[in-house]
């Protein structure tokens, strides 16, 4: 970013010049030139850092007029004359041009991409090698949140025009925004390289990954779901069906209303939570909420794990848990297997309030490799909330189990997806 030095300069007051000893005709012409330059206002030269002279003409002629017969030093206010410049994609024509350039780079040379002329709407024309043509109505925005997606889709205009589809462009589109655009059947491009173009005629499918976080993101009140307070709010939003207010939700998850409000505002921007007319939480897209939470929450790093080994196997270990008198909750594959068919698990993931005491009571040995039991000190006691029992064994709430599986290695994410699918079909069985 180039900055211009705001240096003082000296103006030429009206009526003073160095032409007194010149001939009469030359003196008169020179004076006329001086009066023309300095009459009613101050004009000077400002030297930039690179030595380039810049003519300064004040906007208020009366206030900035130089007094006759005396020198005047004028200081240029930096914020009123010069502006900081940033490289960013704007809306309108700039967004269309950038989209055209990206599409030309992504498509083979035999495909032609142009901006349509003499049309009311911003339109990009794509011509295939066999002369088939697709027209895309371009919707350009300087910024777009997930909650903005529903309001920018010009479905009625597309039907009335010759366009085949809609192409959304913006400087940055978040993963959640792109997910909603895909669900709506809309193509998109952002300036970081995120791109998806899907057309039936001519048949085109191009997808590319760019930045996952906005490189020019401005500070927000809350941008992350890390930490115990956010975890408690997320779990409550998943486990309890709305509607309810912020204070009622705060009481259910034992969190301050201010913390709940910040989390809900973040999720509202991501189009995961929908508020009613009176401000209450009316809808929660809990599958999307779990996936959004696992962008910040990770089972291994958010909790404190202790890998251990039971030489007699997992069946014996689970049997010992039936008589274990300390708080615990099984999560991961062993818990998911009670609801959906999963591969035989060789690892028991168990939350305990005291891992060292539990390891001693359950007769587990320390091991660095080939552990078959992982005792876990939780990031917050919320992992024990709304747990359930079967056959004398306690399991963590399914919302917690799903989040832990989504952030586990191996088959964990696939099993997490399977348990979420079961939860969607049997919501009344686990959500109150």
N, C-alpha and C positions, 0 to 999 in steps of 0.2 A: 504494500500500500504506500503510495507516494504521498508525502505530506509537504505542504508548502510552508516555508518559514514566514511567520507574521512579523516582518521587520518594519520599523518606522521609515518614513520617507518624507522628503521636504517638497512642498508645493511651491509654485511660483505665484506670488500674490499679484492681483491685477494692477496693472499700471507700472510695474517695475520690470526692467529688462536691461540688457547690456547693449542697447542700440543707440545710445545718445550721441556717439561720435560718428555715426554713419551718415551717408548723404541723405538729403531730405526725403527723396522718393523712396529709397530703400528703408529709411527709418519709419516712414509712415506705413509701408507694407508690413514691416516686421511687427510694428505695434498692433496693427489690425489682427495679425495672426495671434499675437499674445492675448489680445482681448477676446478673440474667438475661442481660445483654449480655456481661459481662466475666468470668463465672465460669469458671475453668479454661482460658480462652484469651484471646488478644489480638484485638480487633476494632478496625479503624480505617478511615479513609477515604483513598483514593488519588485524587488529582486528575489526570485525564488532561490532555493538551495543550489540549483544547477546554474544560476546566473542568468535566467531568462527573464527579461523585463515584462511586467504585466501592468497595463494601464488601469488605474483605479478611478472610477467615477462614482461618487457617493450618490445614494438614492435620494436623500433629502437635500435638495440644493440650497435651501435657505439656511438650514442648520449647519451644513458643512462648508458654507462659503468662507473662503479665507479672508480675513480682515485686510483692508487695503493698506499697503505700505509696510507690512511686517511679515516675517516668515512664520510658517505654521507647520508643526509636526503632527501628522495624522496617523493614528494607529488603527490598523484594520482589525475589526473583530473577527476572530477566526471562525466562530460558529455561524456568523451571519453571511460570510462570503465564501468560505471553502467548506467542502463536505468530504467526509471519509467515503471512499468507494470500496465496495465489496463485490466479489464475483459471485453472482447468484442468478438463477433462472427466474425471469419474471413471467407474468401472465401474458395472454394475448399472443401477438405475433412472435415474440421471442420464444414462448413455449412451443409454438408450432414449428418454428425453424429448428429448434433443438430436437424435437421429435422426428422431424424429417431427416436430419443428419444421422441420428441414432439408427433409424430404420434402414437407411441406405448402407450403413456400416454392417448391420446384422444380416440383411438379405443378400442373396447372390447378385452379381452384377447384371444378370439378365432380367431382374425385377426392377421396375421403375417406381420411384416414390417421388411424388410432387405435391405441392400445395395447390389446391383448387383455387381458381380465380373466378371472380364475379359470382360469388355465392354469398348468401346472407350469413351463413354460419361458417366458422373456421372448419375447413375440411381438408383431409389428406387423401390423396388418390394413390392407390397401389395397383400397378398394372403387371400382370403375370406374363411370362414368355408367350403363352398362348393367347394373349390379348384380352383375357378376362380381367375385369376391373372391380376393385372394391373401394368404397368410399367410407371414410371414418369421420364422424363428427368429433372434433377435438374440444374437450372441456379442460381449460387450463386454469390452475389456481396457484396462488403464491404459497398457500399452505393448506393442508387438508388433514383433519382429524378423522378417526373412524366414524364418529357420529355424523360427519358431514356427508358420508357416502350416499345415504338415502335421498338427500336433498339436491344432489347435483346431477342425478341421472336424468337426462332429457328424453325419456322414453317416448313421450308424445311427439316431440319434434323429430325424433328419428323415424317414427312411423310415417310422418307426413313428408319426409324428405326422401332423397334417393340413397341415403347413407345405409351401409350394411351394418354398422356397429358404432360403438362409442369408444373413444380413446381418451383416457384421463392422463393429464400431465401435471407435474408439480415438481418443485425442487427436491422434495423427499416424500416418500410414501412408506409409512411404518408397516411392519409385518401384519398387524391387525387390519390396517386399511387395505392392504393388498389382498388379504384373505376375504374381506367383504366385497371387494371389487370382483374377485374371481367368482364368488358365489352369485353375484349379480350378472355374470357373463360379460363383464366389461374388460377391455384391454387397458394397459397402463404403461407409462414410461416416467421415470424420474431422472433427475440430473446426476444421481450417484451410480446409475447403471442398472437399477431394478427395471426389468422390462418383461412384459408378457403380451404377446399378440396372438390371438386365436380367431381365425376366420374359417368359415365353411366354404365360401366361394369367392375367390379361389382358395383352395385349401392351404392354410398357413398356420403353423404353430411355432412360435419362437419364444423362448423364456431365458432370462439371464438374471443373475443375482448381483446386486450392488451392496450398498451399505445397509446394515441392519439397525443402525442408530443414526439419528439426524446429526450430521457433522456441524450444522449451524444451530443446534438446539439451544434455545434460550432457557434460563433457569425457570423452573416451575416450583410451585409449593411442594409437590411430591412427584417423583418420577420413577420410584422403585417400590417393589413389594417385599423388600428385604426386611428382616427383623421380626421379633415376636409379635408386636402390635399388629402389623400388617397380616401376619400369619393367622392371628386369631380372627381378624375381620374376614379374611378370605374363607376360612373354615366355616364361619357362621353364615356367610352369604351362600355357601354351597349347601349346608346342612338344613337350613330353614327356608321354607317357601315364603316368598313375599305375598302380600304387602306388609311393610312395617317401616317405621320411622327410624331416623338415625339414633335417637335416644334409646328406643326399644332394642335396636340391634346392639348398641353399646352395652346395655345391661346383659344381654344374652352372651356376649363374648368377653365380658369383664374388661372392657377397654374404654378409655375416655371418649366422649362424643366428638371431641376435636380430632382425635386420631381416626375415628370411624369416618368422619366427614371428609378428611383428606384422602383416605383410601377410596371412598365412594366417588369423589370428584375425579380421581385418576381413572377409575374404571368407567365412569360416565363418558369421559373423553375418548376412551377406547371402545365405546359402544358395547360394553359388556353389561353395564347396569343402566336401566332406564328408570327415570323418576316420573312420578305422577304429577298431576296439576298442582297439588298441594305440597310437593317436594318429597313425598314419601317414596321409598324404593318400591317400584311397581313390578319390575321384571329383572331377572338375573340369568344371563347365559352362562350357567355354571360350568359346562364343558370348556367353553372359551376361557372362563375364569381360571380353571385349573391349569390350562396350558399357559396362560399369561403369568400365573404365579410361578410356574416352573422355569420361567426365564430368569428369575431372581433367586428362587429357592432351589437348593440341591440337597439331596439326602446326605451325601457323604461330606460335603463341606459346611452345610448349615448346622448339622448335628455333630456330636463327638462320638466316634465309633471305636469299638474295641473288638478286633477279630480274635475269635477263640475257637476251640476245637472240643467236640464231644466224641470220644473214641467209640461210643456205643451207637452212634448214628442219630438222625433227626427224630425218628419215632420214639426213641427212649427220651430224648431231650423234651419233646412235646409232652410226653407222659409226666415228666418231672414238673412241668409248668402247672399241672393240675393241682399240685399241692404247694405251689410256691406262694408265700403269703405277702409278698411285696407287690406294689403297683407295677404292672407290665402291660404291654399290648403288642401282639405280633403284627407285623406289616409285611409288605413285599409279596413274593410269590406264594408263600404259605397261606397268607390271608386271601389272596385272589383266588386260590384254588378252591376255597369254600363256596365260590359263586360261579366261576367259569372254569371250563377245562383248560388247564395250562400244562406245560411240560413239567415233568417231575423235577421239583426243586431240590438242590443239594446245599441250599444256604438258607438259614433261618435268620431273619432280620427282626430284632425284638427291641422295643423301647423299654427302658427301665429307669427308675429314679436314682439308682445307685449301681453303676455297672460293676464296680469292684466287689461289692457285697453280693450282687447277684451271681457273679462268676464263681465265687467261693461256695455259695449255697447250692448252686446247680452243678458243682463239681466239673467245671470247665477248665481246660488248660490253655495257657497262652501259646500262640503260634503266629508266625509271620506269614506263612503261606499255607494254602490248602485249608483255610478256615471253613468250618461248616456252620458256625454260629457267629453273628455279629450283634453284640449287645450295644445299645445306642443310648447315650444321654441326650435327651431331646433339646431342641432349641427353645422349647416352651412347653409347659404342661398341657397345652391345648391338644397335644397328640393323644392324651388319654381321654379327652372329652368325647362323649357319644360313642364310646367303644361298645362292642357287643360280644356276647359269649356263645359258644357252641361246644357241647360235649365237655364242659368244665374248663375250656380254654378261652382266653380273652384275646380279641382281635381289635385292631385300630379301626376307626371309622373309615368307610370306603373312600371318602374324599381324601383322607390322608394316605390311604393305601395307594390310590391312583397317582397322587403326586409323587410319592416315593418311587413307584415303579417307573414313571415317566422320566425320572432323573437317575435311574439305575443303569449299570452297564449290561451288556449282553442282550438277552431277550426282554429285559425290563420294560423298555418303551412300548414294545408290541403288546406285552401283557397289560400294561397300563391302558392302552387303547381298547383292549378287549373288555377290561373291567368297566371302563367308561361307557362302552356300548351297552353292557348289561345294566348299568345304572340308569341309562336313558330309558330302557324298556321297563324297568322296575322301579321307577322313581318313588312310588308310594311305599316301597319296602324299606327304604333307608332315609328318606327325606321327610322331615316333620313340618 
